[in-house]
Amino acid sequence: MRTMRWARTAVRLVLLVIMALAALLAPPPPSWLAAAAPAPAAGDDGTAPAVGRAWPVGVRPRVLRGWEPPATVYGRGHRGVDLAAAPGTPVRTVAAGRVSFAGRVAGRGVVSVELAGTGDPPLRTTFEPVRASVAEGDEVTAGEAIGTVEPAGSHCTAPCVQWGLLRADTYLNPLTLLPPWLLHRPSRLLPVLGVAEPG
């Protein structure tokens, strides 16, 4: 009888470990990746080289809305990624580059950074609504603060910053700038129930 009880407990423990590993190793939610939408124009898969070294806000902000490429140039879609960020949160560059714009557009603070070494024309990131602490022409390094999230001007239902990415006039998915180690949650070891800690 005791052997059967021990066997059932062992099976439950193994299943618990398997389920925990499956949850930890599962891909990120679809909102992190390009949303299911019509494919981008031929020859452009919406990706960019993973040159990013930091998230624009926070350590790992919540993605409120992902990139949804429009079917046509003027079609409906979401040409950036909305990241949860409280007003006053520092906004940082994701990679080294040069500030190509810092000012107001339609009443919103906008900062654009051309990323160094990303081709011709270079990739350009945009952030809004941002109160700029940099000026056009400033050289910036990866992770350097370029401003703070403004309290007004966001199109999100919760406070956020919209992060965009373009090459010339073509919008790309900004999340593709980040390498996998920044995109995915780190693995965590879970305690094994019923096993004494060493030492």
Buried (B, 14 or more C-beta within 10 A) or exposed (E): EEEEEEEEEEEEBEEEEEEEEEEBEEEEEEBBBBBEBEEBEEEEEBBBBBBBBBBBBBEEBEBBBBBBBBEEEEEEBBBBBBBBBBBEBBBBBBBBBBBBBBEEEEEBBBBBBBBBEBEEEBBBBBBBBBBBBBEEEBEBEBBBEBBBBBEEBBEBEEBBBBBBBBBEEBBBBBBBBBEEEBBBEEEEEEEEEEEEEEE
